[in-house]
Every structure is written in structure tokens, then in C-alpha cells.
Amino acid sequence: MDVTDFELLTEDTVSDHVFDIAVNRAPSPQVDLGFVSRRDGEITVQIKVPEAAGAAAGHEKKKRRGKSGSARASSKTTTVAAAADETEKYKTLEVNVIQSMSLLNSNTESSTTGAMLWRVSVVFTEWFYKHIYLPQPGSLLPGRFDVVELGCGAAGLLPITLGSSPKVRQYVATDQPHIVKLARQNVETHYTETTGSMPSNVHVVDYDWEHCNEDIVNIIDKIPVAEGDEEEDNNTGLLILACDVVYNDFLIPYILEGMNKVCETHPSKKISILVAQQVRDPTIMEEFLTQFVEHPSFKVWSVPEHLLNEEFKRGFVLHYAEYQGVKA
Ligand SMILES: C[S@@+](CC[C@H](N)C(=O)[O-])C[C@H]1O[C@@H](n2cnc3c(N)ncnc32)[C@H](O)[C@@H]1O
């Protein structure tokens, strides 16, 4: 990623940066916590993408859903449909996913926010598509990359929408086991119904940041460390994505360690990290960014507004980081 006009964050600038976000980028007071829909069960998400995207991403193929009589069977013919918007050269992808209000309200699991789909994932997906299909000078996402997503949530929206992008070699979506179960189901159902089978490069696996040392094997298996003389291996960067995973103080050191562990196990790759957040509590954002910039492994920038979609600028922020290796 070309970071020349990004704002590099340091311990000295984080506080002003967060103040600026709170003042200029806060969502309108009517905005709720950030759910896409409070409705339980199957929801349809609309994603605006450049016209060129659908066919290349393999989402245009239409197939009847589910087995006749099953809960997900319906007369709809597709989980992703494209409706062209000629004027803007964009179209809308519609993605059906299952979310679970009962899991959200369950008190048997430690973290249940992933049971629902959060709006920042939709905003981020649109941003990602735009930067892949309508690249600007100093492309934000050059080359091809492997992706590890942290805290993908039960909807699995990103592995569904980005997993089959031609830019992505392997896509490994991760979350805690009780969330992964539903995420895997959503991802498998989507691909089976749209393309006939689950792509071999998309994986949904357990990776709990609080147990990252043990769980990291689930990722290593899917993204081999670049070594030896396989040319593509050495040229494929690693991109770590995280949408709306920073929402309490307790989790901050764990998420950073979760990221760091993924990086440490793939040191020979160029590693970039994108963290997308809804603007909420400035104290938590400041604490997260402070720990992020203080972490010896990472260099952190704020992605400037001119590189964000309009939607992104209204209540969301995007931070970019690069893995520096551990400094002595
Ligand atoms: C607000 S949800 C966002 C989910 C999804 N990225 C989205 O935007 O819809 C936060 C996610 O972080 C995950 N998470 C929380 N604690 C975690 C941990 N210790 N290890 C791994 N994932 C965790 C949750 O399970 C949940 O999926």
C-alpha cells in the first residue's frame, strides 16, 4: 500500500487524531449501535459494487436455493443478484445470511456480538470492491494476497463477498468456535447455492485471540509460510482484516496479540493490516490506537478521507498498519 499521504500515528498524535474523529466523523445521533438489521434469522444485505465486479467475483451464477421443504428453501432464485445502476456504473449485490438473536442474547458464551452482522462490514466490503475494481493512483491493494480475517462474525459476509476475488489467493475467516459454526454454515450455503460448491481457497476456522498460541495452527495450515523457491508464494502478500472487533478495553491486548501471532508465523511475507471501525466510544478507540502504535511489531496510519467512500466517512474509520517484525 502506498502510504505517502496517510497520516502516520504516533503516541504523540493518537489523542488529537481520536479527537478529530469524534468531532468530524461521528455518526448522526439517530444511528444505533451499528447492527445491519435487528431482525432475527435470514437477512438480505445490499452491497453497492462497481459493475465490473460481479462476474469476476463469481457471484452472478444463479441457482435455486436449498432442498425443497427445508428451512432455507424458497422460490427466490439466488442469494446474490445484480441490479445494474447505469448512471453510476455501480450495481447492487444482494447477499442472504442467517444471523441469530438468540445467540446474541445467550449468556452461556463469553462474546456474542458476532451473532449479528455489523454495518461496518458492509461499508468495508464496498470500499474493498471499489479499490480492487476501480483502482486509483497509488493503488491501495496492489498485487495478490492471502487474507486472514479476525472476528468474521456469524454472517461471514467478507468471506462470502471477498473470498472469490481474483486478488485473493487464500481467504481464512476466523472467530471463536461458537460463532464459526454459523459463519461456516453461511459461507458454505452461499457458495453452494451460487457456484455449486465451496471454493477450495475459502476457509472458516477457529481462532480465539485469547488462545491464539494454540489456535494459530488453524491458520498456518491454510496459509503456508512463504519459503523455498515457489515464486507465487514469495510474491503473495498477507492482508489481515478486522471489522468492528474493538469494542471493549479488555479485548485490546488480545486482538493485538492475535494479529501479532499471525504475523510472526508468516514473517517472510509483506504483511498489511486493515482495521475498520464504527465511531463509538472515543476512550476505547484512543486506548486501542495507543496500544497499536506502541506495539513494537506495528507501524500504524490513518487512511485519509479522500480514499474512503462517502458512506465510510459518515461514522466509520479505517486504519492501516504494517508488520515491522519485533524490534529489539
Ligand atoms: C462486533 S462483532 C463483528 C463481527 C463482524 N466482523 C461484523 O462486522 O459483522 C465482533 C467480533 O469479534 C469476535 N471476537 C470477540 N472476542 C474474540 C476473541 N477473543 N477471539 C476471536 N474473536 C473474538 C466476536 O465473536 C465477533 O464476531
The ligand as an SDF file (V2000), in Angstrom:
LIG
                    3D

 27 29  0  0  0  0  0  0  0  0999 V2000
  -18.9720   -6.6770   16.7350 C   0  0  0  0  0  0  0  0  0  0  0  0
  -18.6330   -8.2890   16.1880 S   0  0  0  0  0  0  0  0  0  0  0  0
  -18.1720   -8.0060   14.4980 C   0  0  0  0  0  0  0  0  0  0  0  0
  -18.3990   -9.2160   13.6370 C   0  0  0  0  0  0  0  0  0  0  0  0
  -18.1500   -8.9760   12.1490 C   0  0  0  0  0  0  0  0  0  0  0  0
  -16.7750   -8.6230   11.9080 N   0  0  0  0  0  0  0  0  0  0  0  0
  -19.0770   -7.9250   11.6030 C   0  0  0  0  0  0  0  0  0  0  0  0
  -18.6010   -6.8070   11.3070 O   0  0  0  0  0  0  0  0  0  0  0  0
  -20.2570   -8.2250   11.4530 O   0  0  0  0  0  0  0  0  0  0  0  0
  -17.0410   -8.6340   16.9580 C   0  0  0  0  0  0  0  0  0  0  0  0
  -16.4500   -9.9780   16.5750 C   0  0  0  0  0  0  0  0  0  0  0  0
  -15.2350  -10.2000   17.3220 O   0  0  0  0  0  0  0  0  0  0  0  0
  -15.2560  -11.5530   17.7570 C   0  0  0  0  0  0  0  0  0  0  0  0
  -14.4300  -11.7530   18.9590 N   0  0  0  0  0  0  0  0  0  0  0  0
  -14.6280  -11.2140   20.1830 C   0  0  0  0  0  0  0  0  0  0  0  0
  -13.7200  -11.7030   21.0550 N   0  0  0  0  0  0  0  0  0  0  0  0
  -12.9410  -12.5510   20.3550 C   0  0  0  0  0  0  0  0  0  0  0  0
  -11.8150  -13.3580   20.6910 C   0  0  0  0  0  0  0  0  0  0  0  0
  -11.3280  -13.4170   21.9300 N   0  0  0  0  0  0  0  0  0  0  0  0
  -11.2500  -14.1040   19.7230 N   0  0  0  0  0  0  0  0  0  0  0  0
  -11.7360  -14.0780   18.4600 C   0  0  0  0  0  0  0  0  0  0  0  0
  -12.7880  -13.3300   18.0720 N   0  0  0  0  0  0  0  0  0  0  0  0
  -13.3940  -12.5880   19.0110 C   0  0  0  0  0  0  0  0  0  0  0  0
  -16.7120  -11.8200   18.0590 C   0  0  0  0  0  0  0  0  0  0  0  0
  -17.0010  -13.2000   18.1450 O   0  0  0  0  0  0  0  0  0  0  0  0
  -17.3790  -11.1250   16.9050 C   0  0  0  0  0  0  0  0  0  0  0  0
  -17.5480  -11.9410   15.8010 O   0  0  0  0  0  0  0  0  0  0  0  0
  1  2  1  0
  2  3  1  0
  2 10  1  0
  3  4  1  0
  4  5  1  0
  5  6  1  0
  5  7  1  0
  7  8  2  0
  7  9  1  0
 10 11  1  0
 11 12  1  0
 11 26  1  0
 12 13  1  0
 13 14  1  0
 13 24  1  0
 14 15  1  0
 14 23  1  0
 15 16  2  0
 16 17  1  0
 17 18  1  0
 17 23  2  0
 18 19  1  0
 18 20  2  0
 20 21  1  0
 21 22  2  0
 22 23  1  0
 24 25  1  0
 24 26  1  0
 26 27  1  0
M  CHG  2   2   1   9  -1
M  END
$$$$
